[in-house]
Every structure is written in structure tokens, then in C-alpha cells.
Amino acid sequence: MDNSDAARATTIEQPDLPLSDRVAAIDAKLDDLLGRISALQTHCYYDSINWNNFKARFDRFVLECEDRQRDVLETLIRGSAVEPVDLRVATANPLAGDTPDHLFPRGTAADNTRSPRFVAACETHFGFPLRHLDIGSAGGGLVWDFTRRGHFSIGIEGSDWSRKEQRAEWRTIPDRLFTADVRFPFRVEDGAGAVQQFDLVTAWELFEHIPETDLPTLLHSIHQHLRPGGVVVASIATFADCDAAGHEFHATIRDRTWWETAFAASGLDPVQSPFQLRDYPRGSGNPRACDWDAHANPELGFHIVARRQPENAPRTGT
């Protein structure tokens, strides 16, 4: 062998470090390499999340632009105007001022869910025109969709964030959007003080924000504002929801059976839904919303349709 081969043989046969130390050094280098790989995987994972978030936001922006363009075209073609309404929401509690949703606004500050598909489905199943009340309306997008189609539609929101910021539809249809803390009694009244009744009441991810002790009051208010035979349609989340600071937004987390019993006890009978999943504005994969999808993750929530019983019908449930 030449001199270099001899040197290598010497190094292998007579190492400077004991074998145990060399193994430990190799283990340390492997641990470092694994750490680097893990960091790279994490970096790629969050890059993927950031890209997906950006794409979802961009797609919603494109849809919003298209919706606004069609609003203008529809107005030009139909030559229709949005008539003002003379209503008020009578309540001793105009704001849910002590709730996380108002103190640390998220949905009320960002959401403006629109769903022309849901409006069209309601026309198919319930007729035209409709009287519609949306509770927990955030930016008022669904109220706008019903209004643009010629229906009588108003919304109630617990926070005045959107009104103060003049965001979304609070600048477009301010006479159709109101604030009230629906944990307490409220009345939608006309100029003469007569309580208004509706064919359809909707509530998207509202009920889980209400403490159990306050739910009978809200359900009674909904019953009061539904005409006999009218329906309430809602999405209800069944998971805990905290922000980074630890503020809990979901006060009541129960399963479908519990909620159906609560509705029935207030004279609102759960019925077979006439809707397809994608008809619902939220909890459905609606590309105009950013929330859970009951098809992809059924454990996160469900939809409920309940009909007001006639006045002389016995109530079910406990």
C-alpha cells in the first residue's frame, strides 16, 4: 500500500477517540440533521398554510367583485330600487357589550357572508316574496342578498362594530340592519308598534355563542317573530373556539339531539331539511365564507331546520 493508504488504515485501526465517543458524536450529528429536517418540514408546512390562506382570501375577493358587478347589472336590468323600511328593534339591551364577540371582535369585524344560492333555494322551497330575519348578521351580506331579490329582509347583530366602521352592508342598507343583545327579549316593530312576523328566521353560528341559561329567551323571541308555520334555519358549531389570548367564544357546546330538544321545548319542531348541504351559507364549504364544512368535518357542527308550531299545537320536548 502507498503512504496515503497506510495513513487511512492507521486512522481506522487506531482512532484518536474511543469508539463510544465516536458513536456519541455521530448520534449528535444525526440529531442535529433530524432537527434541521424537522425545521425545514415545519417551514414548508407553514408556507403551505400561508399560501392556502392567501389563495382562499384572494378567491373570496374575486367572488365579492363578481357579486358586486352582478348587483350593478341586476339593478340596471330590472330598474329596481331598494325601498326604505320603517322598523325598529325595541330592546332594553341594544348591545351585547360584555361578550367576547363585542369586546374582542372577530366575526362581526370580518364576516359578510353572501349566498345567492341559499336565497334561490328558499324561493324554491318557501315561495316568493319572503319576509326574512337574520340574527347574528355581522356585515349583513345575506340580508342584502334577500333584499336584492325583492324580499323583505332585515338583520340583527349583537355588536355595533360594523355600524361604527361603516363596513360591508351597514353603509348600503343601514335602515335594514339593527343591533340588539338577543340574550334578552327584543321586538321588531313597525311605526305603529306592531310586532313583525317573518316566514324565515336564519342564524349562522349564533346559538353556540349564547349561554345555556339564555337560550330559552332567544328561542322564545324567534318563536314570537315567526308566523305560524314559519321556519328557522341555522348552522350550529359543536367545537370550542378560543382566540390566541384565551377568550372563549363558544358558550354552549352540545350535540344535535340536545339542540333539537331545546328547539322543540320552545315550540320550534325540528323537521327534515329541504336543503342540500351546499345551499347553506355557512358550515357548507361556501366559497364566500371562511368557516367549517359539515361535509369534510361533520364533527364540527350541523344544520337544523325547525318549524313554528300552530298556536293550538301541544309542545314537545322537556
MORAUR-V622293 format. One record per residue. N is the residue number from 1. SS is DSSP state (helix for helix, strand for strand, loop for the rest). NEAR is the number of other ideal C-beta (glycine too) atoms within 10 Angstrom. D_LAST is the distance of its C-alpha to the last C-alpha in whole Angstrom. Layout:
n=(N:N)
ss=(SS:SS)
near=(NEAR:NEAR)
d_last=(D_LAST:D_LAST)
This chain:
n=(1:2:3:4:5:6:7:8:9:10:11:12:13:14:15:16:17:18:19:20:21:22:23:24:25:26:27:28:29:30:31:32:33:34:35:36:37:38:39:40:41:42:43:44:45:46:47:48:49:50:51:52:53:54:55:56:57:58:59:60:61:62:63:64:65:66:67:68:69:70:71:72:73:74:75:76:77:78:79:80:81:82:83:84:85:86:87:88:89:90:91:92:93:94:95:96:97:98:99:100:101:102:103:104:105:106:107:108:109:110:111:112:113:114:115:116:117:118:119:120:121:122:123:124:125:126:127:128:129:130:131:132:133:134:135:136:137:138:139:140:141:142:143:144:145:146:147:148:149:150:151:152:153:154:155:156:157:158:159:160:161:162:163:164:165:166:167:168:169:170:171:172:173:174:175:176:177:178:179:180:181:182:183:184:185:186:187:188:189:190:191:192:193:194:195:196:197:198:199:200:201:202:203:204:205:206:207:208:209:210:211:212:213:214:215:216:217:218:219:220:221:222:223:224:225:226:227:228:229:230:231:232:233:234:235:236:237:238:239:240:241:242:243:244:245:246:247:248:249:250:251:252:253:254:255:256:257:258:259:260:261:262:263:264:265:266:267:268:269:270:271:272:273:274:275:276:277:278:279:280:281:282:283:284:285:286:287:288:289:290:291:292:293:294:295:296:297:298:299:300:301:302:303:304:305:306:307:308:309:310:311:312:313:314:315:316:317:318)
ss=(loop:loop:helix:helix:helix:helix:helix:helix:helix:helix:helix:helix:helix:loop:loop:loop:loop:loop:helix:helix:helix:helix:helix:helix:helix:helix:helix:helix:helix:helix:helix:helix:helix:helix:helix:helix:helix:helix:helix:helix:helix:helix:helix:helix:helix:helix:helix:helix:helix:helix:helix:helix:helix:helix:helix:helix:helix:helix:helix:helix:helix:helix:helix:helix:helix:helix:helix:helix:helix:helix:helix:helix:helix:helix:helix:helix:helix:helix:loop:loop:loop:loop:loop:loop:loop:loop:strand:strand:strand:strand:strand:loop:loop:loop:loop:loop:loop:loop:loop:helix:helix:helix:helix:loop:loop:loop:helix:helix:helix:helix:loop:loop:loop:loop:loop:helix:helix:helix:helix:helix:helix:helix:helix:helix:helix:helix:loop:loop:loop:loop:strand:strand:strand:strand:strand:loop:loop:loop:loop:loop:helix:helix:helix:helix:helix:helix:helix:helix:loop:loop:loop:strand:strand:strand:strand:strand:strand:loop:loop:loop:helix:helix:helix:helix:helix:loop:loop:helix:helix:helix:loop:loop:loop:helix:helix:helix:strand:strand:strand:loop:loop:loop:loop:loop:loop:strand:strand:strand:strand:strand:loop:loop:loop:loop:strand:loop:loop:strand:strand:strand:strand:strand:strand:strand:loop:loop:helix:helix:helix:loop:loop:helix:helix:helix:helix:helix:helix:helix:helix:helix:helix:helix:helix:helix:helix:strand:strand:strand:strand:strand:strand:strand:strand:strand:strand:strand:strand:loop:loop:loop:loop:strand:loop:loop:loop:loop:loop:strand:loop:loop:loop:loop:loop:loop:loop:helix:helix:helix:helix:helix:helix:helix:helix:helix:helix:loop:loop:strand:strand:strand:loop:loop:loop:loop:loop:loop:helix:helix:helix:loop:loop:loop:loop:strand:loop:loop:loop:loop:loop:loop:loop:loop:strand:loop:loop:loop:loop:helix:helix:helix:strand:strand:strand:strand:strand:strand:strand:strand:loop:loop:loop:loop:loop:loop:loop:loop:loop:loop)
near=(8:6:7:8:9:10:11:11:11:10:10:8:7:7:11:7:10:9:8:8:11:12:11:12:11:10:10:10:10:10:10:10:10:10:10:10:10:10:10:10:10:10:10:10:10:10:10:10:10:10:10:10:11:10:10:12:11:10:12:18:10:11:14:14:10:10:16:11:10:13:15:9:10:13:13:9:9:10:7:12:7:14:9:10:16:9:16:14:17:14:19:9:16:16:16:23:12:10:21:19:21:18:11:12:17:15:23:22:16:14:21:21:25:27:24:16:18:24:22:13:18:25:16:12:15:16:9:10:13:19:19:24:26:28:24:23:33:32:27:30:23:26:27:24:26:28:23:21:19:15:19:18:29:25:27:24:29:26:22:17:22:25:16:9:14:10:17:22:23:23:14:17:20:13:13:23:26:19:22:23:21:25:21:15:16:23:16:22:15:12:9:6:9:10:11:18:16:22:19:21:24:28:24:30:24:24:25:21:24:22:10:12:10:16:20:12:16:20:21:14:23:24:18:16:22:24:13:13:11:22:23:26:24:25:24:22:24:19:12:10:17:11:11:5:7:6:14:11:18:18:18:19:14:16:10:14:9:13:21:19:14:19:25:18:15:22:24:28:18:19:11:5:17:14:17:10:14:15:21:25:24:27:25:24:15:23:12:19:23:15:19:21:17:19:11:8:11:12:9:14:20:18:19:19:19:26:17:23:19:9:7:6:11:6:12:15:14:7)
d_last=(95:96:95:91:90:92:90:87:87:88:85:83:85:85:82:82:79:78:75:72:73:73:70:68:69:68:65:65:66:63:60:62:62:58:57:59:57:54:54:56:53:50:52:52:48:48:51:48:45:47:49:45:44:47:47:43:44:47:45:43:46:47:44:44:48:47:44:46:49:47:46:50:51:48:49:52:52:49:51:48:47:43:43:42:39:38:35:33:30:30:28:29:28:31:31:28:31:30:28:30:30:32:34:35:35:35:33:33:37:37:35:36:34:36:35:37:36:32:33:35:32:30:33:33:30:29:33:35:35:32:30:28:27:27:25:26:30:32:35:34:36:33:33:37:37:35:37:40:39:39:35:34:32:32:30:29:29:28:32:35:37:38:39:41:43:43:42:41:40:39:43:43:40:40:39:36:34:33:31:28:26:22:21:22:22:24:26:28:31:34:37:36:33:31:28:28:26:26:26:25:23:24:23:25:24:22:19:20:22:19:18:15:15:16:14:12:15:17:14:15:18:18:16:19:22:21:23:21:21:22:20:20:21:21:22:20:23:21:25:26:28:31:34:38:38:34:32:28:27:24:21:18:19:16:16:15:12:11:12:11:7:8:10:8:6:9:11:12:13:14:17:21:23:26:28:30:29:32:31:29:30:29:28:30:34:35:38:38:35:35:32:30:31:28:31:33:30:27:26:26:23:22:21:18:19:16:17:16:15:18:18:18:15:12:9:7:4:0)
